[in-house]
Amino acid sequence: MDTAPSSPHPQPSAPTPTTPRPQSHRKVATAAALASAVEWYDYFVFGIAAALVLGDLYFPANSSSAGVLAAFATFAVGFLARPVGGIVAGHLGDKRGRKPMLVMALTLMGLATTGIGLLPTYETIGIAAPVLLVLLRVVQGVAVGAQWGGAMLLATEYAPEGKRGVYGSFVQLGVPIGVVSANTVFLVVGAVTSESEFAAWGWRVPFLIGLFVLGLAWYIHRHVEETPEFRAAERELAEKERGEKASPLRTVLRDHLGTVFLAGGSFAVNTATFYILITGVLDYTTRELDMKRSAVLTVSLCVSLTQLILIPAAAALSDRVGRIRIYAFGAAGIALWAVPMFLLIDTGSLLWLAVGTFVAGCFLSIMYGPQAALFAELFTPEMRYTGASLGYQIAAVLGGGLAPFLMVLLLEATGTSMAVSAYIIGLAVIALVSIKILARRASSRGES
């Protein structure tokens, strides 16, 4: 039988023998936010490069659409690998600790991203180039799948009473920070290089900057303590293991798989729309609508900057009125805005592109703000890393990984962006149904 053991509203953490000091709250939240930001930066530079140059350099074809499809397929491979990272790191993170898995994820991401920046092209080493690119993208996917749960739990399990939503949002801010950083680096490199220089070596610079993530991994390893909730759960788990072979993964798959799929179904529309906006729209506007790359990147950067305010604001509101209400409002907004957004983008006007993507970004932020705390509260501490990571990564596969690829296919097959709007609306309906079931389960347990 599948039941979610905790409320979608903020619940005070059980008292633990060691209560962290306020300085520890801030240090851990800052470290988790930085870990999320640098991890997502490394992940997003691939998406931007896939939309701009990787198709020509690693997948040469007679059709520009075919090259872009191949690059976006490689982009999607990273998402297919994310559940692997979530499963492995979740299982070990629930048994051995949040911090070691986060350090491992950061190290893997730094090495893989740097490897992509140094990778020879198809022209230099032939078929080995796209093969190695795919393998490095898989490592990126495993790393980001492992990272989110560790960073999210460091923040939420250290959160002061009644502020789990706000502290969880610090990790969520890593996404817009990563987007802003990636777009900024690409804009700067594009401004100081010619088109030929950018294609030859300029695009590699954002990947090589990702090497600095290894320094952050070392800092967290040396200076960040394990969370109090995990230490308490670790003691309980050790007692259980004396009498039986406890397995967080087995427990989640046996008793809470429905909750995992509901969590994934509730979030797929958010991650799909997000990747459509930062990669699919970049390709569509520059290749089909003949808009300037630098202008579109600037719009994406500005929209992401507004999310730095909206995400924590939505999270703080969820601490007061409940996660589900805020989360559902964002999902409904995405559904209603899907058609107007592409009607505005199709005008080819930079102003209307900015308006369309800004409103969409607002609804994405409203969902994304409370999402970390909501997913954490769906599972108890001894299986939280596993359950929350699986739910998140299922959404990433169903939504984000395939979204840019499907966008190109839909545009090629139908000749209209309304097909992409229909795809977003379909995912939004799935999200609202999933959210409704989660809310009903909470209500049946007498939770307000």
C-alpha positions in Angstrom: 0.0 0.0 0.0 1.3 3.4 -0.9 1.0 6.2 1.5 2.9 9.4 1.8 4.1 9.7 5.4 4.3 13.4 5.8 2.4 16.5 4.9 2.8 18.8 1.9 2.7 21.6 4.4 5.7 22.5 6.6 6.1 20.3 9.6 8.5 20.9 12.4 11.4 18.5 12.4 11.6 16.0 15.2 13.9 17.2 18.0 17.4 15.9 17.7 20.2 15.7 20.4 22.2 18.3 18.6 20.5 21.5 17.5 22.5 23.4 14.9 23.5 27.0 15.6 22.1 29.8 13.4 25.6 30.2 11.9 25.4 26.5 10.8 22.0 27.1 9.2 23.4 29.9 7.1 26.7 28.2 6.2 25.0 25.0 5.1 22.3 26.8 3.1 24.9 28.9 1.4 27.0 25.8 0.6 24.0 23.9 -0.8 22.9 26.9 -2.9 26.5 27.2 -4.4 26.6 23.5 -5.0 23.3 23.7 -6.9 24.4 26.8 -8.8 27.7 25.4 -10.1 26.2 22.0 -10.9 23.4 23.5 -12.9 25.8 25.9 -14.6 27.9 23.0 -15.8 24.7 21.2 -16.9 23.2 24.2 -18.8 26.2 25.1 -20.8 25.7 21.8 -22.7 22.1 22.8 -23.5 23.1 26.2 -24.9 26.0 24.7 -26.8 23.7 22.0 -28.2 21.4 24.7 -29.6 24.3 26.7 -31.1 27.3 24.7 -32.2 27.4 21.0 -31.1 25.3 19.8 -34.0 27.7 21.0 -36.7 30.8 20.1 -34.8 30.0 16.6 -33.6 27.1 15.4 -35.8 27.7 16.7 -39.3 24.7 16.1 -41.6 23.2 17.5 -44.8 20.3 19.1 -42.9 20.7 21.6 -40.1 17.6 20.2 -38.5 19.2 16.8 -38.4 22.3 18.1 -36.7 20.3 19.9 -34.1 18.1 16.8 -33.5 21.3 14.8 -32.9 22.7 17.4 -30.5 19.4 17.6 -28.6 19.3 13.8 -28.5 22.6 13.8 -26.8 21.3 16.5 -24.5 18.4 14.1 -23.6 20.8 11.3 -22.9 21.9 13.2 -19.9 18.4 13.2 -18.5 18.0 9.4 -19.1 21.1 9.0 -16.9 19.8 11.2 -14.1 17.6 8.5 -12.5 20.7 6.3 -12.2 22.4 9.1 -10.3 19.3 9.6 -8.2 18.9 5.9 -7.3 22.6 5.3 -6.5 23.2 8.5 -4.6 19.7 8.3 -3.0 20.2 4.8 -1.6 23.8 5.6 -0.4 22.7 9.0 0.8 20.0 7.6 3.0 22.4 5.0 4.4 25.7 6.9 4.6 24.9 10.6 4.5 23.9 13.5 2.4 27.3 15.2 2.3 29.5 12.4 0.7 27.0 12.0 -2.1 26.9 15.7 -2.8 30.8 15.8 -2.9 30.8 12.9 -5.3 28.3 14.5 -7.6 30.2 17.8 -7.8 33.4 16.0 -8.5 31.9 13.9 -11.4 30.3 17.0 -12.9 33.5 19.0 -12.8 35.5 16.3 -14.5 32.8 15.6 -17.2 32.2 19.2 -18.1 36.0 19.9 -18.4 36.3 16.8 -20.5 33.6 18.2 -22.9 35.5 21.4 -23.2 38.7 19.6 -24.2 37.0 17.0 -26.5 38.2 17.0 -30.2 35.5 17.4 -32.8 34.3 15.0 -35.5 36.6 16.5 -38.0 39.6 15.6 -35.8 38.9 12.1 -34.5 35.8 11.0 -36.5 33.1 8.9 -34.9 35.0 8.7 -31.6 34.0 12.4 -31.0 30.2 12.0 -30.8 30.7 8.7 -28.9 32.8 10.4 -26.2 30.5 13.4 -26.1 27.6 11.1 -25.4 29.6 9.3 -22.6 30.6 12.5 -21.0 27.0 13.7 -21.2 25.9 10.5 -19.4 28.4 11.3 -16.6 26.9 14.8 -16.4 23.4 13.3 -16.1 24.5 10.9 -13.3 26.1 13.7 -11.5 23.2 16.1 -11.6 20.8 13.2 -10.7 22.9 12.6 -7.6 23.4 16.3 -6.7 19.8 17.6 -6.3 18.8 15.4 -3.5 22.0 16.0 -1.5 21.9 19.8 -1.8 18.1 19.9 -1.2 18.3 17.8 1.9 21.3 19.7 3.3 19.2 22.9 3.1 15.8 21.6 4.2 17.0 19.3 7.0 19.1 22.2 8.4 16.2 24.6 8.1 14.9 26.4 11.2 11.3 25.5 12.3 8.7 26.9 9.9 11.2 27.9 7.2 11.8 24.7 5.3 10.2 26.2 2.1 12.5 29.2 2.2 15.7 27.2 2.9 14.7 24.7 0.2 14.3 27.6 -2.3 18.0 28.4 -1.8 18.9 25.2 -3.6 16.2 25.9 -6.3 17.9 29.3 -6.9 20.8 27.3 -8.3 18.8 26.8 -11.5 18.3 30.5 -12.4 21.8 31.3 -11.2 23.2 28.5 -13.4 21.2 29.8 -16.4 22.3 33.4 -15.8 25.9 32.4 -15.4 25.9 30.1 -18.5 24.2 32.7 -20.6 26.5 35.5 -19.4 29.6 33.5 -20.2 28.3 32.6 -23.7 27.4 36.3 -24.3 30.8 37.5 -23.2 32.7 34.9 -25.3 30.5 35.6 -28.3 31.1 39.3 -27.9 34.9 39.0 -27.9 35.2 36.4 -30.7 34.2 36.3 -34.3 31.7 33.7 -35.6 34.6 31.5 -36.8 36.5 31.8 -33.6 33.4 31.0 -31.5 32.9 27.8 -33.5 36.6 26.9 -33.4 37.3 27.4 -29.7 35.2 30.1 -28.1 32.3 27.7 -27.2 34.8 25.6 -25.1 35.5 28.4 -22.6 32.2 28.0 -20.7 32.9 24.3 -20.2 36.5 24.8 -19.0 35.2 27.3 -16.4 33.3 24.4 -14.9 36.5 23.0 -13.5 36.1 25.3 -10.5 33.4 23.1 -9.2 36.1 20.8 -7.8 37.1 23.5 -5.4 33.6 23.7 -4.0 33.5 19.9 -3.6 36.6 20.1 -1.5 35.2 22.9 0.6 32.0 21.0 1.4 34.0 17.8 2.2 36.1 19.7 4.7 33.8 22.3 6.2 30.1 21.2 6.1 28.6 18.9 8.7 26.0 16.1 8.1 22.4 17.1 8.7 20.8 16.6 12.2 17.8 14.7 10.7 20.1 12.3 8.9 22.1 11.6 12.1 18.9 10.8 13.9 17.6 8.6 11.1 21.1 6.9 10.9 20.7 5.8 14.5 17.3 4.4 13.9 18.5 2.7 10.7 21.4 1.1 12.5 19.0 -0.4 15.1 16.8 -1.8 12.3 19.8 -3.3 10.5 20.7 -5.3 13.5 17.6 -7.3 13.0 17.0 -7.1 9.2 18.7 -5.9 6.1 17.2 -2.4 5.7 17.2 -0.8 2.2 15.8 2.7 1.6 15.5 1.9 -2.1 13.6 -1.3 -1.5 11.3 0.5 1.0 10.5 3.2 -1.5 9.9 0.9 -4.4 7.8 -1.5 -2.3 5.7 1.0 -0.3 5.9 4.4 -1.9 6.3 4.0 -5.6 2.9 5.7 -6.2 4.1 8.8 -4.3 7.3 8.8 -6.4 5.3 8.7 -9.7 2.8 11.4 -8.5 5.7 13.6 -7.5 7.3 13.1 -11.0 4.0 13.6 -12.8 3.4 16.9 -10.8 6.7 18.3 -11.9 7.3 17.2 -15.5 5.5 20.2 -17.0 7.8 22.6 -15.1 11.0 21.0 -16.2 9.7 20.5 -19.8 8.7 24.1 -20.2 11.9 25.3 -18.6 14.1 23.5 -21.1 11.9 24.5 -24.0 12.5 28.1 -22.9 16.3 28.0 -22.4 17.3 25.6 -25.3 14.3 24.9 -27.6 13.3 28.5 -28.0 17.0 29.5 -28.5 17.3 27.1 -31.4 13.8 28.0 -32.8 14.2 31.8 -32.7 17.8 31.8 -34.1 17.3 29.1 -36.8 13.7 29.6 -37.8 12.9 33.2 -36.9 16.3 34.6 -37.8 16.7 36.4 -34.5 20.1 37.3 -33.2 21.8 34.8 -30.8 23.0 37.5 -28.4 19.6 39.2 -28.2 17.8 35.9 -27.4 20.5 34.9 -24.8 20.1 38.3 -23.2 16.3 37.8 -22.9 16.9 34.4 -21.3 19.3 35.9 -18.9 17.0 38.7 -17.8 14.1 36.3 -17.3 16.3 34.1 -15.1 17.3 37.2 -13.0 13.6 37.8 -12.1 13.4 34.2 -10.9 16.0 35.0 -8.2 13.2 37.1 -6.6 10.2 35.0 -7.4 11.4 31.6 -6.3 12.2 32.5 -2.7 9.0 34.6 -2.6 6.8 31.7 -3.6 8.7 29.4 -1.2 8.1 31.8 1.7 4.4 32.0 0.8 4.2 28.2 0.9 5.5 28.2 4.4 2.5 30.3 5.3 -0.4 28.9 3.2 0.9 25.4 2.2 2.9 23.9 -0.6 0.1 22.4 -2.6 -1.9 25.6 -3.2 1.2 27.6 -4.5 2.4 24.6 -6.5 -1.0 24.0 -8.2 -1.4 27.7 -9.0 1.9 27.7 -10.9 0.9 24.5 -12.8 -2.4 26.0 -13.8 -0.7 29.2 -15.0 1.7 27.3 -17.2 -1.3 25.5 -18.9 -3.2 28.8 -19.5 -0.1 30.6 -20.8 1.2 27.9 -23.2 -0.7 29.2 -26.3 -0.3 33.0 -25.7 3.4 32.4 -25.1 4.1 30.9 -28.5 1.8 33.4 -30.3 4.0 36.1 -28.9 7.3 34.3 -29.8 6.1 33.7 -33.3 5.9 37.5 -34.0 9.7 37.5 -34.2 9.8 40.6 -32.0 12.3 40.7 -29.2 9.9 42.6 -27.0 7.1 40.0 -27.3 9.6 37.2 -26.9 10.6 38.8 -23.6 7.0 39.2 -22.5 6.1 35.7 -23.4 9.0 34.1 -21.7 8.8 36.4 -18.7 5.2 35.4 -17.8 6.1 31.8 -18.3 9.1 32.2 -16.1 6.9 33.6 -13.4 4.6 30.6 -13.3 7.7 28.3 -13.4 9.1 30.1 -10.4 5.8 29.8 -8.5 6.0 26.0 -8.9 9.7 25.7 -8.4 9.9 27.7 -5.2 8.1 25.3 -2.9 9.0 22.1 -4.8 12.1 21.1 -2.8 10.2 21.3 0.5 7.2 19.6 -0.9 9.2 16.6 -2.2 11.2 16.4 1.1 8.0 16.3 3.1 6.5 13.4 1.0 9.1 11.0 2.6 10.5 10.3 6.0 14.2 11.0 6.7 15.5 7.4 6.3 14.2 7.2 2.7 14.0 10.9 1.8 17.0 11.2 -0.4 15.9 8.1 -2.4 12.2 9.0 -2.7 12.6 12.8 -3.5 15.5 12.2 -6.0 13.5 9.5 -7.8 10.4 11.8 -8.1 12.5 14.7 -9.3 14.5 12.7 -11.9 11.4 10.9 -13.3 10.1 14.4 -14.0 13.4 15.3 -15.6 13.3 12.3 -18.0 9.6 12.7 -18.9 9.8 16.4 -19.2 13.1 18.2 -19.6 15.2 15.6 -21.3 12.9 15.1 -24.2 11.4 18.5 -24.5 13.8 20.3 -26.8 14.1 17.2 -29.0 10.3 16.8 -29.2 9.9 20.5 -29.9 12.1 20.2 -33.0 10.2 17.1 -34.1 6.8 18.7 -33.5 7.8 21.9 -35.4 9.2 19.8 -38.3 6.1 17.5 -38.4 3.3 20.1 -38.0 4.9 23.4 -39.1 3.3 25.2 -36.2 4.4 26.1 -32.7 0.9 25.4 -31.4 1.9 21.7 -31.4 4.5 22.6 -28.8 1.8 24.5 -26.8 -0.4 21.4 -26.9 2.5 19.3 -25.5 2.9 21.7 -22.6 -0.8 21.8 -21.9 -0.9 18.0 -21.8 1.9 17.8 -19.3 0.1 20.5 -17.2 -3.0 18.4 -17.1 -1.0 15.5 -15.8 0.6 17.8 -13.2 -2.8 19.1 -11.9 -4.2 15.6 -11.6 -1.1 14.4 -9.7 -1.3 17.4 -7.4 -5.0 16.8 -6.8 -4.3 13.2 -5.7 -1.4 14.3 -3.4 -3.7 16.8 -1.8 -6.5 14.3 -1.4 -4.1 11.9 0.3 -3.0 14.6 2.7 -6.6 15.5 3.4 -7.5 11.9 4.1 -4.8 11.8 6.8 -6.4 14.8 8.4 -3.7 17.3 7.3 -4.7 20.8 6.6 
